[in-house]
Amino acid sequence: MPTEQPAWVITRRTEIGARIRSAREHANLSQLQLGEVVGVDHKTVHRIEHGTSDPSLGLLLHIARVVDVDLAELVR
């Protein structure tokens, strides 16, 4: 059974999601295109960008590579 996340975790996920969205847009990719390249549904991309999903490290690494931004920059 999942446990409720502290408020600061939700805030950080939202901030990271906004950076991912900005990087995706800068790379001229739609959510659908990014999802296809990294192997997830566009709805998953939407949930990540809006901070309602906890993406795996592997997925974050893949997204960072596709949008050509260091992972550290996305999660700072």
Wavefront OBJ file of the C-alpha trace (Angstrom):
o trace
v 0.000 0.000 0.000
v 1.533 3.372 -1.011
v 2.203 5.908 1.689
v 1.253 9.553 1.404
v 4.110 11.779 0.246
v 5.210 14.788 2.335
v 4.314 18.193 0.902
v 7.940 19.007 0.075
v 8.191 15.892 -2.130
v 5.120 16.929 -4.085
v 6.513 20.447 -4.461
v 9.871 19.142 -5.739
v 8.165 16.756 -8.194
v 6.153 19.683 -9.557
v 9.305 21.819 -9.953
v 11.169 19.007 -11.703
v 8.178 18.357 -13.940
v 8.105 22.016 -14.963
v 11.801 21.855 -15.916
v 11.158 18.705 -17.931
v 8.249 20.389 -19.717
v 10.366 23.454 -20.477
v 13.223 21.298 -21.815
v 10.796 19.252 -23.921
v 9.287 22.396 -25.415
v 12.758 23.836 -26.048
v 13.570 20.614 -27.913
v 10.416 21.193 -30.012
v 8.847 17.915 -28.910
v 5.238 17.240 -28.053
v 4.358 15.021 -25.114
v 3.396 12.349 -27.629
v 6.750 12.569 -29.427
v 8.760 12.458 -26.202
v 6.736 9.509 -24.981
v 7.326 7.601 -28.206
v 11.079 8.171 -28.062
v 11.463 7.173 -24.407
v 8.962 4.325 -24.579
v 6.097 5.577 -22.432
v 2.564 6.758 -23.096
v 2.045 10.508 -23.591
v -0.193 10.402 -20.513
v 2.829 9.300 -18.487
v 4.783 12.291 -19.821
v 1.874 14.515 -18.796
v 1.822 13.046 -15.264
v 5.592 13.522 -14.906
v 5.396 17.130 -16.082
v 2.581 17.882 -13.653
v 4.292 16.203 -10.709
v 1.722 13.459 -10.216
v 4.056 10.592 -11.162
v 7.313 9.286 -9.719
v 9.405 8.418 -12.777
v 12.229 5.917 -12.446
v 15.818 7.040 -12.597
v 16.195 5.197 -15.888
v 13.284 7.093 -17.408
v 14.640 10.422 -16.150
v 18.031 9.615 -17.675
v 16.374 8.770 -20.990
v 14.301 11.971 -20.973
v 17.383 14.069 -20.162
v 19.272 12.568 -23.089
v 16.405 13.083 -25.534
v 15.872 16.745 -24.567
v 19.667 17.263 -24.462
v 19.820 18.506 -20.877
v 21.973 17.097 -18.076
v 19.933 15.115 -15.581
v 21.396 17.245 -12.789
v 19.924 20.338 -14.434
v 16.465 18.762 -14.628
v 16.427 17.702 -10.976
v 18.274 20.620 -9.384
l 1 2 3 4 5 6 7 8 9 10 11 12 13 14 15 16 17 18 19 20 21 22 23 24 25 26 27 28 29 30 31 32 33 34 35 36 37 38 39 40 41 42 43 44 45 46 47 48 49 50 51 52 53 54 55 56 57 58 59 60 61 62 63 64 65 66 67 68 69 70 71 72 73 74 75 76
